Amino acid sequence: AFQPHPFRLKSNLAQIQGEIVDSKTLTILSGDSASTESELNSLLEKMPVNEKYSLLLQSYATRILESKKKDINLLEKMEGLYKEMIQKRISPDGKGSSGFLDAAASFCSVDKLSRALRLMKAAGTVKIFGVANGQITSPVVNSDGLSMINIDVPSDDREVEVLFASVAFATSISWIVMQVVSYFNEDLHPWATLLSTLILGLGALDVSFQQAKSIRQAAAGLDRLILRDDERQAHCDGSAFLAGYLLGLPCFCYKADVGEAIRLLGDAPNSLVVYKQPAALKASAAASVMGLMDSAAPSRSSFGQLFQGFKGSLGMGANADSPASSSSAEIINILPPEPTLEEEEKLFGVGRILVWLMAPVAAEYLKYGKTILSDPRRSKKFIAVLNGLKQKQSSSSSSQLKDTTKDINDNLESSSNQKNANILLKLPETFPTLEADQAALLQWAYFEATAIVKQYGDLLEDVSSYLSSGTSTVGECAFMIEKEMS
C-alpha cells in the first residue's frame, strides 16, 4: 500500500477569503443584501487581475482538499486557469500556486503532480525544482568507476536484531514470572536458579567470544520496536522531500519507499524530465491563431464563467467582469511542448530515484550514527524489482518477438500492464545486472545523497521543522525552499 506523505492536506476557505477581504468588506457584509452585492461587485472589479486568479485557484484548492472524494474536474479547471495566466503573461502569486500544488499533491498521482509542476515551471513560479541535477555526477554502473568514491553504504540486520530483541524480551518475562512464582512455591527455587544461571552463562559466552554482539543486536532490536522519535522521523521525511525537490522528482506525497519509486517510473511517461520544462515563450496573438498556443487553454469566456460561478457560490452575484482579454495585437505567451525522456537520460533518471531513496539513510546516519527509521535495503530492492522486469522483458522478446526495438515497443504497448511497460521503456540498456555493478550503483547513489544532505543541511533543518509542526502543506514547503534558495 502506498503511504501518503504526512503533510496537512486541507485548508480553510474562510482563512483564504480573510486574507483578501479587508475590514471594509466586513462592514459591507453587515449591510442589506442589495447594497452588499453592489459593493462586493465594485470591490471585485477593483481587484488586480492576478489576485482574481489567485482567489479562484485558492478556492478550488480548498474545495479539493476539504472534500473526501477528490474532484478531478476542479483540478482540471485549476490547470486551465494556470494556462490562461501563462498565455496572458500574468504572473501567478505564491498563494495561488501553493494551493495549486497542494491540490495536485492531494491526488497522490505522479501524472497530476507532473502536469502541475510543468505549468509552474513554464510560468517561472518554481525555479529551484531540479536544480541539483546539474551538480550530481553520472551514475556509476560498474565497479571500475568507484575510484573517486570512497564511502560505504550503511547496512543493518534489522530482522536479526528484532529476532534477538524478541528472544531477550521473552526470556526476561520468563525470568520475572519464574522469580515471582518461586517466591510462593519453594519447589520451583532450583528451576529459577537454573534459569538465572543459564541466562548469565549465555551472556558471559557472548561477551567473551563475540564481543557482546548478540547483546548489542538485542538492544538495537528493542530500539526498532519501541523507538518513537518524531524529530528523527521528521528529519528522515524532510531529507526525502528536499532531495526529491532538488532532483526534480514529482514525489511530494510519497515516502521514500520501493513502491513509490516504482510508481515514479510507471505512472507518467515523462515524469522524470518535468524539471526540464522550458519557460513560456513570447509570441504575438496572431501567432496563436496559427496554432502556436496550447490547444487545451480555456478562453476568456470560460474564465468568466468560472469566476461568475465562484462569485455565485459566495452570494456575490454574477455580473462582475472577468480579467481583461488580450487584444489581437498584444504580445502573449505560449506553452512550449512537454519535454520527453531521451535514451541518454534514462540511466540518469533511475539514478536520481536511487539518490532519493538513499537520502533518508544518509540524513539519519550522518546525524544519529545508525539507521533505524530509514532503510538502506530499499534501494537494493528497487534495483532487484527493475532487474526482474528487465529479465521478464528479455525472455518474452526471445520467445515471441524479433530482437528489434520496434517489436519490443509494440509488445509493451499491447501489454495488459501499462505501468510495467512504462517502466521498461524508461530502463536504459546499460542498466547493471551483475551484483558487483549493482553495488557500485548503490554506492554512487549513497555518495550523492550524502553530498546533498551535507550541502543543504541548514535547509534540511528548515524543511524538517515544517514537517514536525504538522501544519505545513506541500506547497508551503516547496515555496519555502524556493524562497531560501533564491
C-alpha positions as CSV (number, residue, x, y, z in Angstrom):
1,A,0.0,0.0,0.0
2,F,1.2,3.5,-0.8
3,Q,1.9,5.7,2.2
4,P,0.8,9.3,1.8
5,H,3.4,11.9,2.9
6,P,2.5,13.3,6.3
7,F,1.5,16.8,5.1
8,R,-1.6,18.6,6.1
9,L,-3.8,18.2,3.0
10,K,-6.6,20.5,4.0
11,S,-7.2,24.2,4.0
12,N,-9.7,26.8,5.2
13,L,-11.8,28.8,2.7
14,A,-12.6,31.4,5.4
15,Q,-8.9,31.9,6.1
16,I,-8.2,32.3,2.4
17,Q,-11.0,34.8,2.0
18,G,-9.9,36.6,5.1
19,E,-6.5,37.3,3.6
20,I,-8.2,39.1,0.7
21,V,-11.4,40.6,2.1
22,D,-10.5,43.6,4.3
23,S,-12.3,45.3,7.1
24,K,-14.2,47.4,4.7
25,T,-15.7,44.3,3.1
26,L,-16.7,43.0,6.6
27,T,-18.5,46.3,7.1
28,I,-20.3,45.8,3.8
29,L,-21.4,42.3,4.8
30,S,-23.3,43.7,7.8
31,G,-25.5,45.9,5.5
32,D,-28.5,45.0,3.4
33,S,-28.2,42.4,0.6
34,A,-28.7,44.7,-2.3
35,S,-26.0,47.1,-1.1
36,T,-23.7,44.2,-0.2
37,E,-23.9,42.8,-3.7
38,S,-23.2,46.1,-5.3
39,E,-20.3,46.9,-3.0
40,L,-18.8,43.4,-3.5
41,N,-19.1,43.7,-7.2
42,S,-17.3,47.0,-7.0
43,L,-14.6,45.5,-4.8
44,L,-14.1,42.6,-7.2
45,E,-13.9,44.9,-10.2
46,K,-11.1,46.9,-8.5
47,M,-9.2,43.8,-7.5
48,P,-6.0,43.3,-9.6
49,V,-6.3,40.6,-12.2
50,N,-3.6,38.3,-10.7
51,E,-5.4,38.5,-7.3
52,K,-8.7,37.4,-9.0
53,Y,-6.9,34.4,-10.5
54,S,-5.2,33.7,-7.1
55,L,-8.6,33.8,-5.3
56,L,-10.1,31.3,-7.8
57,L,-7.1,29.0,-7.5
58,Q,-7.2,29.0,-3.7
59,S,-11.0,28.5,-3.7
60,Y,-10.7,25.4,-6.0
61,A,-7.8,24.1,-3.9
62,T,-9.8,24.4,-0.7
63,R,-12.7,22.6,-2.2
64,I,-10.4,19.7,-3.4
65,L,-8.5,19.5,-0.1
66,E,-11.6,19.6,2.2
67,S,-13.6,17.1,0.1
68,K,-13.4,13.4,0.9
69,K,-14.0,12.5,-2.7
70,K,-11.4,14.3,-4.9
71,D,-12.9,16.1,-7.9
72,I,-10.6,15.8,-10.9
73,N,-12.7,18.3,-12.7
74,L,-11.8,21.0,-10.2
75,L,-8.1,20.2,-10.7
76,E,-8.5,20.5,-14.5
77,K,-10.2,23.9,-14.0
78,M,-7.1,25.0,-12.0
79,E,-4.9,23.8,-14.8
80,G,-6.9,25.8,-17.3
81,L,-6.7,28.9,-15.1
82,Y,-2.9,28.5,-14.8
83,K,-2.5,28.1,-18.6
84,E,-4.6,31.2,-19.2
85,M,-2.4,33.1,-16.8
86,I,0.7,32.0,-18.7
87,Q,-0.7,32.9,-22.0
88,K,-1.9,36.4,-20.8
89,R,1.5,36.9,-19.2
90,I,0.0,37.3,-15.7
91,S,2.5,36.2,-13.0
92,P,0.9,33.7,-10.6
93,D,1.4,34.6,-7.0
94,G,2.7,32.3,-4.3
95,K,-0.6,31.7,-2.6
96,G,-2.5,30.6,-5.7
97,S,0.5,28.5,-6.9
98,S,0.9,26.9,-3.4
99,G,-2.8,25.9,-3.4
100,F,-2.4,24.5,-7.0
101,L,0.5,22.3,-5.8
102,D,-1.4,21.2,-2.7
103,A,-4.4,20.3,-4.7
104,A,-2.4,18.2,-7.2
105,A,-0.5,16.5,-4.4
106,S,-3.7,15.5,-2.7
107,F,-4.5,13.1,-5.5
108,C,-1.2,11.2,-4.8
109,S,-0.7,10.8,-8.6
110,V,2.6,11.3,-10.3
111,D,0.8,12.3,-13.5
112,K,-1.2,15.1,-11.9
113,L,1.8,16.4,-10.0
114,S,3.8,16.3,-13.1
115,R,1.2,18.4,-15.0
116,A,1.0,20.9,-12.2
117,L,4.8,21.3,-12.0
118,R,5.1,21.6,-15.7
119,L,2.8,24.6,-15.7
120,M,4.6,26.1,-12.7
121,K,8.0,25.7,-14.4
122,A,6.7,27.3,-17.6
123,A,5.3,30.2,-15.6
124,G,8.6,30.7,-13.8
125,T,6.9,30.2,-10.4
126,V,9.3,27.4,-9.4
127,K,13.0,27.7,-10.4
128,I,14.8,25.6,-7.8
129,F,12.9,22.4,-8.7
130,G,15.5,20.1,-10.2
131,V,18.5,22.4,-9.5
132,A,20.7,19.6,-8.0
133,N,20.7,17.7,-11.3
134,G,23.4,20.0,-12.6
135,Q,25.6,19.1,-9.6
136,I,25.4,15.3,-9.3
137,T,27.8,13.1,-11.4
138,S,26.8,10.5,-13.9
139,P,25.7,7.2,-12.3
140,V,28.4,4.6,-11.9
141,V,27.3,1.3,-13.5
142,N,30.4,-0.8,-12.9
143,S,32.8,-1.4,-10.1
144,D,35.7,0.1,-12.1
145,G,34.1,3.5,-11.8
146,L,34.4,3.7,-8.0
147,S,37.9,5.1,-7.9
148,M,36.7,8.6,-6.9
149,I,34.1,7.3,-4.4
150,N,35.4,6.3,-1.0
151,I,32.3,5.8,1.1
152,D,30.4,2.7,2.3
153,V,26.7,2.3,2.3
154,P,25.3,1.8,5.8
155,S,23.9,-1.7,6.4
156,D,22.0,-3.4,9.2
157,D,20.5,-6.7,10.1
158,R,17.1,-5.5,11.3
159,E,15.4,-8.9,11.0
160,V,18.1,-10.5,13.2
161,E,18.0,-7.6,15.6
162,V,14.3,-7.8,16.0
163,L,14.5,-11.6,16.5
164,F,17.2,-11.2,19.2
165,A,15.1,-8.5,20.9
166,S,12.0,-10.7,20.9
167,V,14.0,-13.6,22.4
168,A,15.5,-11.3,25.0
169,F,12.1,-9.9,25.9
170,A,10.5,-13.4,26.1
171,T,13.4,-14.6,28.3
172,S,13.1,-11.6,30.6
173,I,9.4,-12.1,31.1
174,S,10.0,-15.8,31.8
175,W,12.7,-15.0,34.4
176,I,10.4,-12.5,36.1
177,V,7.5,-14.9,36.2
178,M,9.7,-17.7,37.5
179,Q,11.1,-15.5,40.3
180,V,7.6,-14.4,41.4
181,V,6.2,-17.9,41.3
182,S,9.2,-19.5,43.1
183,Y,8.7,-16.9,45.9
184,F,5.4,-18.6,46.7
185,N,6.4,-22.1,45.7
186,E,9.7,-23.3,47.2
187,D,9.8,-26.3,44.9
188,L,10.5,-24.0,42.0
189,H,13.5,-22.3,43.5
190,P,16.0,-24.7,41.8
191,W,14.4,-24.1,38.4
192,A,14.5,-20.3,39.0
193,T,18.2,-20.5,40.0
194,L,18.9,-22.7,36.9
195,L,17.3,-20.2,34.6
196,S,19.2,-17.3,36.1
197,T,22.5,-19.2,35.8
198,L,21.7,-20.1,32.2
199,I,21.0,-16.5,31.3
200,L,24.2,-15.3,32.9
201,G,26.2,-18.0,31.3
202,L,24.9,-17.2,27.8
203,G,25.6,-13.5,28.4
204,A,29.2,-14.3,29.5
205,L,29.8,-16.5,26.5
206,D,28.6,-13.8,24.1
207,V,30.8,-11.2,25.8
208,S,33.8,-13.5,25.7
209,F,33.6,-14.9,22.2
210,Q,31.5,-12.4,20.2
211,Q,32.3,-9.1,22.0
212,A,28.7,-8.9,23.1
213,K,27.4,-8.9,19.5
214,S,24.2,-10.7,20.4
215,I,23.5,-8.4,23.3
216,R,24.1,-5.3,21.0
217,Q,21.8,-6.8,18.4
218,A,19.1,-7.4,21.0
219,A,19.4,-3.8,22.2
220,A,19.3,-2.4,18.7
221,G,16.2,-4.6,18.1
222,L,14.5,-3.1,21.1
223,D,15.2,0.4,19.7
224,R,13.5,-0.6,16.5
225,L,10.5,-2.0,18.3
226,I,9.9,0.8,20.8
227,L,11.6,3.9,19.4
228,R,9.1,6.7,18.6
229,D,11.1,9.8,17.8
230,D,9.1,12.4,16.0
231,E,12.1,14.7,15.4
232,R,14.0,11.8,13.9
233,Q,11.1,10.9,11.7
234,A,10.7,14.5,10.5
235,H,14.4,14.6,9.7
236,C,14.1,11.5,7.5
237,D,11.0,12.7,5.8
238,G,12.4,16.2,5.3
239,S,15.5,14.8,3.6
240,A,13.4,12.8,1.2
241,F,11.2,15.8,0.4
242,L,14.2,18.1,0.0
243,A,16.2,15.6,-2.2
244,G,13.1,14.9,-4.3
245,Y,12.5,18.6,-4.9
246,L,16.1,19.4,-5.7
247,L,16.3,16.3,-8.0
248,G,13.2,17.3,-9.9
249,L,11.1,14.3,-8.9
250,P,7.3,14.7,-8.5
251,C,7.3,12.6,-5.3
252,F,5.9,15.1,-2.7
253,C,3.0,13.0,-1.5
254,Y,5.1,9.8,-1.1
255,K,7.5,8.4,1.4
256,A,10.8,7.2,0.0
257,D,9.9,3.5,-0.4
258,V,10.2,0.9,-3.2
259,G,6.5,1.0,-4.1
260,E,6.6,4.8,-4.6
261,A,9.9,4.6,-6.5
262,I,8.2,2.1,-8.9
263,R,5.2,4.4,-9.2
264,L,7.5,7.3,-10.2
265,L,8.7,5.2,-13.2
266,G,5.4,3.7,-14.2
267,D,2.6,6.3,-13.7
268,A,3.6,9.1,-16.1
269,P,5.8,8.6,-19.2
270,N,7.7,11.9,-18.9
271,S,7.6,12.4,-15.1
272,L,11.4,12.3,-14.8
273,V,12.0,15.2,-17.1
274,V,9.4,17.7,-15.9
275,Y,12.2,19.7,-14.3
276,K,13.5,20.5,-17.8
277,Q,10.3,22.2,-18.9
278,P,11.3,25.5,-20.5
279,A,9.7,28.8,-19.7
280,A,6.8,30.1,-21.7
281,L,7.7,31.8,-25.0
282,K,6.6,35.2,-26.1
283,A,4.6,35.4,-29.3
284,S,2.0,37.7,-31.0
285,A,-1.7,37.0,-30.7
286,A,-1.6,36.4,-34.5
287,A,0.8,33.6,-34.0
288,S,-1.5,31.9,-31.6
289,V,-4.2,31.9,-34.2
290,M,-1.8,29.8,-36.4
291,G,-1.8,27.1,-33.7
292,L,1.2,28.0,-31.5
293,M,-0.9,28.4,-28.4
294,D,-1.7,25.3,-26.3
295,S,-5.0,24.0,-27.6
296,A,-6.1,23.0,-24.1
297,A,-6.1,26.5,-22.8
298,P,-9.5,27.9,-21.7
299,S,-10.9,31.0,-23.4
300,R,-11.8,34.3,-21.8
301,S,-15.4,33.4,-21.7
302,S,-14.6,30.1,-19.9
303,F,-12.7,32.0,-17.2
304,G,-15.6,34.4,-16.9
305,Q,-18.0,31.5,-16.4
306,L,-15.7,30.0,-13.7
307,F,-15.3,33.4,-12.0
308,Q,-19.0,34.1,-12.1
309,G,-19.7,30.6,-10.7
310,F,-17.3,31.3,-7.8
311,K,-19.0,34.6,-7.1
312,G,-22.3,32.9,-7.1
313,S,-21.2,30.3,-4.6
314,L,-20.3,33.2,-2.3
315,G,-23.5,35.1,-2.9
316,M,-21.7,37.8,-4.8
317,G,-24.0,37.9,-7.8
318,A,-22.9,37.2,-11.4
319,N,-22.2,40.5,-13.1
320,A,-18.7,41.4,-12.3
321,D,-16.3,41.5,-15.2
322,S,-13.6,38.9,-15.6
323,P,-10.0,39.9,-16.3
324,A,-9.5,41.8,-19.5
325,S,-8.6,39.8,-22.5
326,S,-5.7,40.3,-24.8
327,S,-6.2,42.4,-27.9
328,S,-5.3,41.0,-31.3
329,A,-2.1,43.0,-31.4
330,E,-1.0,42.1,-27.9
331,I,2.1,40.0,-27.1
332,I,1.1,36.8,-25.3
333,N,3.0,33.7,-24.1
334,I,2.7,30.2,-25.5
335,L,3.3,27.0,-23.6
336,P,6.3,25.1,-25.1
337,P,6.0,21.3,-25.7
338,E,6.4,18.9,-22.9
339,P,10.0,17.6,-22.6
340,T,10.4,13.9,-23.4
341,L,12.8,11.3,-21.8
342,E,15.7,10.6,-24.2
343,E,17.7,7.4,-24.2
344,E,20.8,9.0,-22.7
345,E,18.7,10.4,-19.8
346,K,17.2,7.0,-18.8
347,L,20.1,5.9,-16.6
348,F,20.3,9.4,-15.0
349,G,16.6,9.3,-14.2
350,V,16.8,5.9,-12.5
351,G,19.9,7.2,-10.7
352,R,18.0,10.2,-9.3
353,I,15.4,7.9,-7.9
354,L,18.1,5.9,-6.2
355,V,19.5,9.0,-4.7
356,W,16.1,10.0,-3.4
357,L,15.7,6.6,-1.8
358,M,19.1,6.9,-0.2
359,A,18.5,10.5,1.1
360,P,16.8,9.4,4.4
361,V,19.5,6.8,5.0
362,A,22.3,9.4,4.6
363,A,20.5,12.0,6.7
364,E,19.8,9.7,9.6
365,Y,23.2,8.1,9.5
366,L,25.0,11.4,9.4
367,K,23.0,12.8,12.3
368,Y,22.4,9.8,14.5
369,G,25.2,7.3,13.5
370,K,22.8,4.4,12.8
371,T,19.7,3.7,10.6
372,I,16.5,2.8,12.5
373,L,13.7,4.7,10.8
374,S,15.3,4.7,7.3
375,D,16.1,1.5,5.5
376,P,19.2,1.2,3.4
377,R,17.9,-2.0,1.8
378,R,15.1,-0.2,-0.2
379,S,17.5,0.9,-3.0
380,K,18.7,-2.7,-3.4
381,K,15.1,-4.0,-3.5
382,F,14.3,-1.3,-6.1
383,I,17.1,-2.5,-8.3
384,A,16.0,-6.1,-7.9
385,V,12.5,-5.2,-9.0
386,L,13.8,-3.5,-12.1
387,N,16.0,-6.4,-12.9
388,G,13.1,-8.8,-12.6
389,L,11.1,-6.7,-15.1
390,K,14.0,-6.5,-17.4
391,Q,14.6,-10.2,-17.3
392,K,10.9,-10.8,-18.0
393,Q,11.1,-8.5,-21.0
394,S,14.2,-10.3,-22.3
395,S,12.6,-13.8,-22.0
396,S,9.4,-12.5,-23.7
397,S,11.4,-10.9,-26.5
398,S,13.4,-14.0,-27.2
399,S,10.5,-16.4,-27.4
400,Q,7.8,-14.3,-29.1
401,L,9.5,-11.3,-30.9
402,K,12.2,-10.5,-33.2
403,D,15.0,-8.8,-31.4
404,T,14.3,-5.2,-32.7
405,T,13.3,-2.1,-30.8
406,K,10.1,-1.7,-32.8
407,D,8.9,-5.2,-31.9
408,I,9.7,-4.7,-28.2
409,N,7.8,-1.4,-28.2
410,D,4.8,-3.0,-29.9
411,N,4.8,-5.8,-27.3
412,L,5.0,-3.3,-24.5
413,E,2.1,-1.2,-25.8
414,S,-0.1,-4.3,-26.1
415,S,0.7,-5.4,-22.6
416,S,-2.1,-5.5,-20.1
417,N,0.2,-3.9,-17.5
418,Q,0.8,-0.5,-19.0
419,K,2.8,0.6,-15.9
420,N,5.3,-2.2,-16.3
421,A,5.5,-1.2,-20.0
422,N,6.3,2.4,-19.0
423,I,8.9,1.2,-16.5
424,L,10.6,-0.9,-19.1
425,L,10.7,1.9,-21.6
426,K,12.5,4.1,-19.1
427,L,15.2,1.5,-18.3
428,P,18.5,2.1,-20.1
429,E,20.3,-0.6,-22.0
430,T,23.3,-0.1,-19.7
431,F,21.3,-0.9,-16.5
432,P,23.7,-3.2,-14.4
433,T,22.8,-6.8,-14.0
434,L,25.9,-8.1,-12.2
435,E,25.9,-7.9,-8.4
436,A,29.2,-6.0,-8.2
437,D,28.0,-3.4,-10.7
438,Q,24.7,-3.0,-8.8
439,A,26.6,-2.5,-5.6
440,A,28.7,0.2,-7.3
441,L,25.5,2.0,-8.4
442,L,24.1,1.9,-4.9
443,Q,27.4,3.2,-3.5
444,W,27.3,6.1,-6.1
445,A,23.6,6.9,-5.0
446,Y,24.6,7.0,-1.3
447,F,27.5,9.2,-2.1
448,E,25.4,11.7,-4.0
449,A,22.6,11.6,-1.3
450,T,25.3,12.3,1.4
451,A,26.6,15.2,-0.7
452,I,23.1,16.7,-0.9
453,V,22.4,16.3,2.8
454,K,25.7,17.9,3.7
455,Q,25.4,20.8,1.2
456,Y,21.9,21.7,2.1
457,G,22.0,20.8,5.8
458,D,20.6,24.2,7.0
459,L,17.7,24.0,4.5
460,L,17.1,20.4,5.6
461,E,16.6,21.6,9.2
462,D,14.0,24.1,8.0
463,V,12.1,21.5,6.0
464,S,12.2,19.1,8.9
465,S,10.8,21.9,11.2
466,Y,7.9,22.4,8.7
467,L,7.1,18.7,8.8
468,S,7.4,18.3,12.5
469,S,4.9,21.2,13.0
470,G,2.1,19.1,11.5
471,T,0.5,22.1,9.9
472,S,2.6,22.7,6.8
473,T,1.4,21.8,3.3
474,V,3.3,20.6,0.2
475,G,3.1,24.0,-1.4
476,E,4.3,25.8,1.7
477,C,7.4,23.6,2.0
478,A,8.1,23.9,-1.7
479,F,7.9,27.7,-1.7
480,M,9.9,27.9,1.4
481,I,12.7,26.0,-0.5
482,E,12.2,28.4,-3.4
483,K,12.5,31.5,-1.1
484,E,15.5,30.2,0.8
485,M,17.5,29.3,-2.4
486,S,16.5,32.3,-4.5
